Amino acid sequence: MPTIQFVPVGAPIRTQGKRVFYTSIRETATGMIYSLEDNVLMTNPLALRYPYIGKIAALFVESETVYLKTRWYYRRVDIAAQHQDRIPVLLWGPEDAANMNTADAQEFEVFYSSTHTDDNEASSIQGHCS
């Protein structure tokens, strides 16, 4: 499978060591633009049905490779058992509740992590997420 290529868009906003930071990147094959604060789906090699979900916190180039610093969202099943009791119960509206059981509802819930970030190659982006 060919590697998805990304290029920075616009002028750099700052540099830090060997890293050059930008506000946006473009996927060369599709022209799709990804910018700071966008929510994205990321490749999850362990569970293809459930891509990782992240928010772009930074975009940078280092050694000719485009990276993003990702701040993560977690699904209920990704949260350690000892922390499950801290997860709030999501209350669905009557229309939604009539069409979903609890397992379905929990599959759609995601929880934002304000502290956990990782640097990932941009080629792991699958697309935008809303």
Secondary structure as UniProt FT lines:
FT   STRAND          6..9
FT   STRAND          14..16
FT   TURN            17..18
FT   STRAND          19..22
FT   STRAND          24..27
FT   TURN            28..30
FT   STRAND          33..35
FT   TURN            36..37
FT   STRAND          39..42
FT   TURN            45..46
FT   TURN            48..49
FT   STRAND          52..62
FT   TURN            63..64
FT   STRAND          65..75
FT   HELIX           76..78
FT   HELIX           81..86
FT   HELIX           94..99
FT   HELIX           102..108
FT   STRAND          110..121
FT   HELIX           122..124
FT   STRAND          125..128
//
